[in-house]
Amino acid sequence: MSEKLSRRLHVLDSMLKRALGEHTIEEESTDEDKLSQHSDSIMDYRRKPQPATPLQKRYPSRQRSLSTSPPPSSYLFSSEFEDARQKDVRGPMGKMRKQLQKELDHKRLRAKLMTKAYEDELCAYEARERTGLAKLKAKANETEQEYKENFSKEPPKTPRPVKVHSRKTTPRNPKHSQWIPRGKLAKPKKASQMKVKDNDLLPLLLDEFPHLHISRHTMNKMWQKQLVQIEQLKSASGEDRTRLKLQSEVLDALKKHDLLVELIKKEQDNNKRLQEFKQRIHRQKCAQNKMREKRQQIARAKKYYEDYRVQLRAKMMRARTRDERIFKNLFEEGLEIQKRRLQDLRTYAKEKRAEQRRLHQNELESMENYYKDQFSMLAEAVCDERQETQTRESAQAQTLHKIKREMRSKMEKEIQQLQMMISQNDDNSFFRELEAERLKSRLQMASFQYSKNHCFL
């Protein structure tokens, strides 16, 4: 589409060169270029047009056009025309020259006013954009502070993924920014006859419809049409008619040029806004994903640390109590061997061992049930996260699935290692019991010696 617009712009520029080359009016072309560049600016046209103040005749140097057309080839002819125009000529040529100079001054004044209005509107738009960016930045800082405060707190024992709802930002369409009231139009009543002067048609219509919102570009077109029509009505000679016809052709070409330039600008602005909106959404999603992943990593690390600490403490307590119980049983059985109560001690030891096995089995079953529940909860969380991430980005979903699968295999390996360590500890206790049995047999075969002062009952 941009190539088509550029070709049409080139064609319009060539038409403008031909139309302006026939009359060799270079100053008028520069002023019309300025007018085309600022055609979409806002201008208050509701005020009545005041007559242009007489300005001193100045002959500025030729300015470069802002359009994409190449410079005209009749530069020598235009310089000769400027030299001839500066000479003092009387008669009809002098009147035409004065009229032309007056029109050029009027167009130059209008171009200056439009430039000033465009700069004011640009400054206001930049101020609005700065305030909007400041608000968005403050909101982002507040959200980041809340995330930091949430991270500083301790997570619950069973963390679950939290959904972060982001406010959906929609780009504002400048075409629909103004509100146009709609409703049924009442039947017009018969009013008094209106008196319209030369340049009072558009102001009179605006006074009749004070609440009607009209775009600046449309208002500019209406003013141009009214001025052209008044000039056509006032002109009577054939030369004026041909000149007005050529001016109307130039104005039509400039209007087409302005429309194409405006279309290109609007397309570029829309593309730029769409790109910025997509980038902003991508940055928000990346920030949310990073924050959520960081929270999940912290929660998993704390959970793994707590589980490891509890298991290590339980393991150390079991080892300590097992060693103490073996030593105590050994000492008590030695005393019972001395007192001939070996059978009671054996029965007691069997009961204790059976109770220990039952407690150990209960602990293993409770641990197995706990990990089964944890695995089921983790599977549900993985399914939910997989559904959410598949709608957003398939690559991210695959990565998360891979990480979760690795973590699950890691946890299974840790559980297997714990079971292997528990079974190894059971083997160690079995060998210690064998050692205790050996010492019992040696104590049974040992001969006890007592001092002479010790009295036996």
C-alpha positions as CSV (number, residue, x, y, z in Angstrom):
1,M,0.0,0.0,0.0
2,S,2.9,2.4,0.8
3,E,4.3,1.8,-2.7
4,K,0.9,2.7,-4.3
5,L,0.7,5.9,-2.2
6,S,4.3,6.9,-3.1
7,R,3.5,6.4,-6.8
8,R,0.3,8.5,-6.5
9,L,2.3,11.2,-4.6
10,H,4.8,11.2,-7.5
11,V,2.1,11.6,-10.1
12,L,0.5,14.5,-8.1
13,D,3.8,16.2,-7.7
14,S,4.4,16.0,-11.5
15,M,0.9,17.4,-12.1
16,L,1.7,20.3,-9.7
17,K,5.0,21.0,-11.5
18,R,3.2,21.1,-14.9
19,A,0.4,23.4,-13.6
20,L,2.9,25.7,-11.8
21,G,5.4,25.6,-14.7
22,E,2.8,27.1,-17.2
23,H,2.4,30.2,-15.1
24,T,5.9,30.2,-13.5
25,I,4.6,31.2,-10.1
26,E,7.2,29.7,-7.8
27,E,6.3,31.5,-4.6
28,E,2.7,30.3,-4.8
29,S,4.0,26.7,-5.0
30,T,6.1,27.1,-1.9
31,D,3.2,28.5,0.1
32,E,0.9,25.8,-1.1
33,D,3.4,23.2,0.0
34,K,3.4,24.8,3.5
35,L,-0.4,24.8,3.5
36,S,-0.4,21.0,2.5
37,Q,2.0,20.1,5.3
38,H,-0.2,21.8,8.0
39,S,-3.6,20.9,6.6
40,D,-4.4,18.5,9.5
41,S,-3.7,21.0,12.2
42,I,-6.4,22.5,14.4
43,M,-7.5,26.0,13.6
44,D,-10.4,27.9,15.0
45,Y,-12.4,28.9,11.9
46,R,-15.5,30.0,13.8
47,R,-14.2,33.5,14.0
48,K,-15.1,35.8,11.2
49,P,-12.3,36.1,8.6
50,Q,-10.5,39.5,9.1
51,P,-9.0,41.3,6.2
52,A,-5.3,40.7,5.8
53,T,-3.1,43.5,7.1
54,P,-0.9,45.0,4.4
55,L,2.6,43.6,4.7
56,Q,5.8,44.9,3.3
57,K,6.7,43.3,0.0
58,R,9.5,40.8,0.6
59,Y,11.0,38.6,-1.9
60,P,12.4,35.6,0.0
61,S,14.7,33.1,-1.4
62,R,13.2,29.9,-2.9
63,Q,12.5,27.3,-0.3
64,R,12.8,23.6,-0.7
65,S,9.4,21.7,-0.9
66,L,8.7,19.1,1.7
67,S,7.1,16.7,-0.8
68,T,8.9,13.8,-2.4
69,S,8.9,15.4,-5.9
70,P,12.2,16.4,-7.5
71,P,13.1,20.1,-8.0
72,P,11.6,21.8,-11.1
73,S,13.8,21.9,-14.1
74,S,12.8,25.5,-15.1
75,Y,14.9,27.2,-12.5
76,L,16.4,29.7,-15.0
77,F,13.0,30.7,-16.3
78,S,11.7,31.2,-12.7
79,S,14.7,33.5,-11.9
80,E,13.9,35.6,-15.0
81,F,10.3,35.8,-13.9
82,E,11.3,37.0,-10.5
83,D,13.6,39.7,-12.0
84,A,10.7,40.8,-14.3
85,R,8.3,40.8,-11.4
86,Q,10.4,43.1,-9.3
87,K,10.4,45.8,-12.0
88,D,7.8,48.6,-11.7
89,V,5.1,47.9,-14.4
90,R,1.9,49.9,-14.8
91,G,-1.4,49.0,-16.4
92,P,-3.2,45.6,-16.3
93,M,0.1,43.7,-15.6
94,G,0.7,45.9,-12.6
95,K,-2.8,45.2,-11.2
96,M,-2.4,41.5,-11.8
97,R,1.0,41.6,-10.1
98,K,-0.5,43.5,-7.1
99,Q,-3.3,41.0,-6.9
100,L,-0.9,38.1,-7.0
101,Q,1.3,39.6,-4.3
102,K,-1.7,40.2,-2.1
103,E,-2.7,36.5,-2.5
104,L,0.8,35.4,-1.8
105,D,0.9,37.5,1.4
106,H,-2.5,36.2,2.5
107,K,-1.4,32.5,1.9
108,R,1.9,33.1,3.7
109,L,0.0,34.5,6.7
110,R,-2.4,31.6,6.8
111,A,0.6,29.2,6.6
112,K,2.2,30.9,9.6
113,L,-1.0,30.7,11.6
114,M,-1.4,27.1,10.8
115,T,2.2,26.3,11.7
116,K,1.8,28.0,15.1
117,A,-1.5,26.1,15.8
118,Y,0.2,22.9,14.8
119,E,3.1,23.5,17.2
120,D,0.8,24.3,20.0
121,E,-1.2,21.1,19.4
122,L,2.0,19.2,19.3
123,C,3.2,20.6,22.6
124,A,-0.1,19.8,24.2
125,Y,0.0,16.2,22.9
126,E,3.5,15.8,24.2
127,A,2.4,17.0,27.6
128,R,-0.5,14.6,27.7
129,E,1.8,11.7,26.7
130,R,4.3,12.6,29.4
131,T,1.6,12.7,32.1
132,G,0.3,9.3,30.8
133,L,3.8,7.8,30.9
134,A,4.3,9.2,34.4
135,K,1.1,7.6,35.6
136,L,2.0,4.2,34.0
137,K,5.5,4.4,35.5
138,A,4.1,5.1,39.0
139,K,1.6,2.3,38.7
140,A,4.4,-0.1,37.6
141,N,6.6,1.0,40.6
142,E,3.6,0.4,43.0
143,T,3.1,-3.1,41.5
144,E,6.8,-3.9,41.8
145,Q,6.8,-2.8,45.4
146,E,3.8,-5.0,46.2
147,Y,5.6,-8.0,44.6
148,K,8.7,-7.3,46.7
149,E,6.6,-7.1,49.9
150,N,4.9,-10.4,48.9
151,F,8.3,-12.0,48.3
152,S,9.6,-10.9,51.7
153,K,6.8,-12.7,53.5
154,E,7.0,-16.5,54.3
155,P,5.0,-18.6,51.8
156,P,2.4,-21.1,53.1
157,K,3.3,-24.8,53.5
158,T,1.4,-25.8,50.4
159,P,2.0,-23.1,47.9
160,R,-0.3,-22.7,44.9
161,P,0.1,-20.7,41.8
162,V,-1.5,-17.3,42.0
163,K,-3.2,-15.7,39.0
164,V,-2.1,-12.2,38.3
165,H,-4.8,-10.2,36.5
166,S,-3.4,-7.4,34.5
167,R,-5.5,-4.6,33.4
168,K,-6.2,-4.7,29.7
169,T,-4.9,-1.6,28.0
170,T,-6.8,-0.7,24.7
171,P,-5.3,1.9,22.3
172,R,-7.3,4.9,21.9
173,N,-8.6,5.5,18.4
174,P,-8.3,9.2,17.5
175,K,-11.1,8.9,15.0
176,H,-13.7,8.0,17.6
177,S,-12.3,10.3,20.4
178,Q,-15.0,12.9,19.9
179,W,-18.5,12.2,21.0
180,I,-21.2,12.9,18.4
181,P,-24.7,13.1,19.7
182,R,-27.3,11.2,17.9
183,G,-31.0,11.2,18.0
184,K,-34.1,11.9,16.1
185,L,-34.2,15.2,14.3
186,A,-37.2,17.3,15.0
187,K,-39.1,18.8,12.1
188,P,-37.8,22.2,11.2
189,K,-40.1,25.1,11.8
190,K,-40.6,28.0,9.4
191,A,-38.1,30.7,10.3
192,S,-37.5,34.2,9.1
193,Q,-35.6,34.8,5.9
194,M,-31.8,34.7,6.3
195,K,-29.5,37.4,4.9
196,V,-26.2,36.0,3.8
197,K,-23.3,38.2,2.7
198,D,-20.2,37.3,0.8
199,N,-18.1,35.6,3.5
200,D,-20.9,35.0,6.1
201,L,-22.3,31.7,5.0
202,L,-20.1,29.4,7.0
203,P,-20.1,31.5,10.2
204,L,-23.9,31.8,10.0
205,L,-24.3,28.0,9.7
206,L,-21.9,27.6,12.6
207,D,-24.0,30.0,14.7
208,E,-27.1,28.0,13.8
209,F,-25.5,24.7,14.9
210,P,-23.3,25.7,17.9
211,H,-23.1,22.2,19.4
212,L,-22.0,20.5,16.2
213,H,-18.5,19.1,16.2
214,I,-16.7,19.4,12.9
215,S,-13.1,18.2,12.2
216,R,-10.5,20.8,11.4
217,H,-9.7,19.2,8.1
218,T,-13.3,19.4,7.0
219,M,-13.5,23.0,8.2
220,N,-10.4,23.9,6.2
221,K,-11.9,22.4,3.1
222,M,-15.2,24.4,3.6
223,W,-13.3,27.6,4.0
224,Q,-11.3,27.0,0.8
225,K,-14.5,26.1,-1.1
226,Q,-16.2,29.3,0.1
227,L,-13.2,31.5,-0.8
228,V,-12.9,29.9,-4.2
229,Q,-16.6,30.4,-4.9
230,I,-16.5,34.0,-3.9
231,E,-13.5,34.7,-6.1
232,Q,-15.3,33.0,-9.0
233,L,-18.4,35.1,-8.5
234,K,-16.3,38.3,-8.3
235,S,-14.2,37.5,-11.3
236,A,-15.7,38.5,-14.7
237,S,-12.9,38.5,-17.3
238,G,-11.7,35.4,-19.2
239,E,-8.2,35.7,-17.8
240,D,-9.6,35.5,-14.3
241,R,-11.7,32.5,-15.1
242,T,-8.7,30.6,-16.6
243,R,-6.6,31.6,-13.6
244,L,-9.3,30.4,-11.2
245,K,-9.7,27.2,-13.2
246,L,-6.0,26.6,-12.9
247,Q,-6.0,27.5,-9.3
248,S,-8.9,25.1,-8.7
249,E,-6.9,22.4,-10.5
250,V,-3.9,23.2,-8.3
251,L,-6.1,23.1,-5.2
252,D,-7.6,19.8,-6.2
253,A,-4.1,18.3,-6.8
254,L,-3.0,19.7,-3.4
255,K,-6.1,18.3,-1.7
256,K,-5.3,14.9,-3.2
257,H,-1.7,15.3,-2.1
258,D,-2.8,16.3,1.4
259,L,-5.2,13.3,1.6
260,L,-2.4,10.9,0.5
261,V,0.1,12.4,3.0
262,E,-2.5,12.2,5.7
263,L,-3.2,8.6,4.9
264,I,0.5,7.8,5.0
265,K,0.9,9.6,8.4
266,K,-2.2,7.9,9.8
267,E,-0.9,4.5,8.7
268,Q,2.5,5.1,10.1
269,D,1.0,6.4,13.4
270,N,-1.3,3.3,13.6
271,N,1.6,1.0,13.0
272,K,3.7,2.7,15.5
273,R,0.9,2.6,18.2
274,L,0.2,-1.0,17.4
275,Q,3.9,-1.9,17.7
276,E,4.2,0.0,21.0
277,F,1.1,-1.7,22.4
278,K,2.4,-5.1,21.5
279,Q,5.8,-4.4,23.0
280,R,4.1,-3.1,26.2
281,I,1.9,-6.2,26.5
282,H,5.0,-8.4,25.8
283,R,7.0,-6.6,28.6
284,Q,4.1,-7.0,31.0
285,K,3.7,-10.7,30.3
286,C,7.4,-11.2,30.7
287,A,7.5,-9.4,34.0
288,Q,4.5,-11.3,35.3
289,N,6.0,-14.6,34.2
290,K,9.3,-13.8,35.8
291,M,7.7,-12.8,39.1
292,R,5.5,-15.9,39.2
293,E,8.4,-18.2,38.4
294,K,10.5,-16.5,41.1
295,R,7.8,-17.0,43.7
296,Q,7.4,-20.6,42.7
297,Q,11.2,-21.2,43.0
298,I,11.3,-19.6,46.4
299,A,8.4,-21.6,47.6
300,R,9.8,-24.9,46.3
301,A,13.2,-24.1,47.8
302,K,11.7,-23.4,51.2
303,K,9.5,-26.5,51.1
304,Y,12.5,-28.7,50.1
305,Y,14.6,-27.2,52.8
306,E,11.9,-27.8,55.5
307,D,11.4,-31.4,54.4
308,Y,15.1,-32.1,54.4
309,R,15.5,-30.5,57.8
310,V,12.6,-32.5,59.3
311,Q,13.8,-35.7,57.8
312,L,17.4,-35.2,58.9
313,R,16.3,-34.4,62.5
314,A,14.0,-37.4,62.6
315,K,16.9,-39.6,61.3
316,M,19.3,-38.3,63.9
317,M,16.8,-38.8,66.7
318,R,16.0,-42.3,65.5
319,A,19.7,-43.2,65.4
320,R,20.3,-41.7,68.8
321,T,17.3,-43.4,70.4
322,R,18.2,-46.7,68.7
323,D,21.8,-46.6,70.0
324,E,20.7,-45.7,73.5
325,R,18.0,-48.5,73.5
326,I,20.6,-51.1,72.3
327,F,23.0,-50.1,75.0
328,K,20.3,-50.0,77.7
329,N,19.0,-53.4,76.6
330,L,22.6,-54.8,76.7
331,F,23.1,-53.5,80.2
332,E,19.8,-54.7,81.5
333,E,20.2,-58.1,80.0
334,G,23.6,-58.4,81.6
335,L,22.1,-57.6,85.0
336,E,19.3,-60.1,84.3
337,I,21.9,-62.7,83.4
338,Q,23.4,-62.1,86.8
339,K,19.9,-62.4,88.4
340,R,18.8,-65.3,86.2
341,R,16.0,-63.4,84.5
342,L,17.1,-63.9,80.9
343,Q,13.7,-65.2,79.6
344,D,11.8,-62.1,80.8
345,L,14.3,-59.8,79.2
346,R,14.0,-61.7,75.9
347,T,10.3,-61.4,75.9
348,Y,10.5,-57.7,76.7
349,A,13.0,-57.2,73.9
350,K,10.8,-59.0,71.4
351,E,7.8,-56.9,72.3
352,K,9.8,-53.7,72.0
353,R,11.2,-54.7,68.6
354,A,7.7,-55.6,67.4
355,E,6.4,-52.2,68.6
356,Q,9.3,-50.4,66.9
357,R,8.6,-52.3,63.6
358,R,4.9,-51.3,63.9
359,L,5.8,-47.7,64.5
360,H,8.3,-47.7,61.7
361,Q,5.8,-49.2,59.3
362,N,3.2,-46.6,60.3
363,E,5.7,-43.9,59.7
364,L,6.5,-45.3,56.3
365,E,2.9,-45.6,55.4
366,S,2.1,-42.0,56.6
367,M,5.1,-40.7,54.6
368,E,4.0,-42.6,51.5
369,N,0.4,-41.2,51.8
370,Y,1.8,-37.7,52.3
371,Y,3.9,-37.9,49.2
372,K,1.1,-39.4,47.2
373,D,-1.1,-36.4,48.2
374,Q,1.7,-34.0,47.4
375,F,2.2,-35.7,44.0
376,S,-1.5,-35.5,43.2
377,M,-1.7,-31.8,44.2
378,L,1.5,-31.2,42.2
379,A,-0.1,-33.0,39.2
380,E,-3.2,-30.8,39.4
381,A,-1.1,-27.7,39.6
382,V,1.0,-28.9,36.7
383,C,-2.2,-29.5,34.6
384,D,-3.6,-26.0,35.5
385,E,-0.3,-24.3,34.6
386,R,0.0,-26.3,31.4
387,Q,-3.5,-25.2,30.3
388,E,-2.7,-21.5,31.0
389,T,0.8,-21.6,29.5
390,Q,-0.4,-23.4,26.3
391,T,-2.8,-20.6,25.5
392,R,0.1,-18.0,25.9
393,E,3.3,-19.6,24.6
394,S,3.9,-23.2,23.6
395,A,7.7,-22.9,24.2
396,Q,7.2,-21.6,27.7
397,A,4.8,-24.5,28.4
398,Q,7.3,-27.1,27.2
399,T,10.0,-25.5,29.3
400,L,7.9,-25.5,32.4
401,H,6.8,-29.1,31.8
402,K,10.4,-30.2,31.4
403,I,11.4,-28.4,34.7
404,K,8.5,-30.0,36.6
405,R,9.3,-33.4,35.2
406,E,13.0,-33.0,36.2
407,M,11.9,-31.9,39.7
408,R,9.6,-34.9,40.0
409,S,12.3,-37.3,39.0
410,K,14.7,-35.5,41.5
411,M,12.1,-35.9,44.3
412,E,11.6,-39.6,43.4
413,K,15.4,-40.1,43.5
414,E,15.6,-38.3,46.9
415,I,12.8,-40.6,48.2
416,Q,14.6,-43.7,46.9
417,Q,17.8,-42.5,48.5
418,L,16.0,-41.9,51.8
419,Q,14.5,-45.4,51.6
420,M,17.9,-46.9,50.9
421,M,19.4,-45.0,53.8
422,I,16.6,-46.1,56.1
423,S,17.1,-49.8,55.0
424,Q,20.9,-49.4,55.5
425,N,20.3,-48.0,59.0
426,D,18.0,-51.0,59.7
427,D,20.9,-53.3,58.6
428,N,23.3,-51.4,61.0
429,S,20.9,-51.9,63.9
430,F,20.6,-55.6,63.0
431,F,24.4,-56.0,63.2
432,R,24.4,-54.2,66.5
433,E,21.8,-56.6,67.8
434,L,24.0,-59.5,66.7
435,E,26.9,-58.0,68.5
436,A,24.7,-57.6,71.6
437,E,23.7,-61.3,71.3
438,R,27.4,-62.3,71.1
439,L,28.2,-60.3,74.2
440,K,25.2,-61.9,76.0
441,S,26.5,-65.4,75.2
442,R,30.0,-64.4,76.5
443,L,28.4,-63.0,79.6
444,Q,26.6,-66.3,80.1
445,M,29.8,-68.2,79.8
446,A,31.8,-65.7,81.9
447,S,32.7,-66.4,85.6
448,F,31.8,-63.6,87.9
449,Q,34.2,-62.9,90.8
450,Y,33.2,-61.0,93.9
451,S,35.2,-59.5,96.7
452,K,35.4,-61.3,100.1
453,N,33.7,-58.5,101.9
454,H,30.6,-58.8,99.7
455,C,28.0,-60.8,101.4
456,F,25.6,-63.1,99.5
457,L,22.1,-63.6,100.5
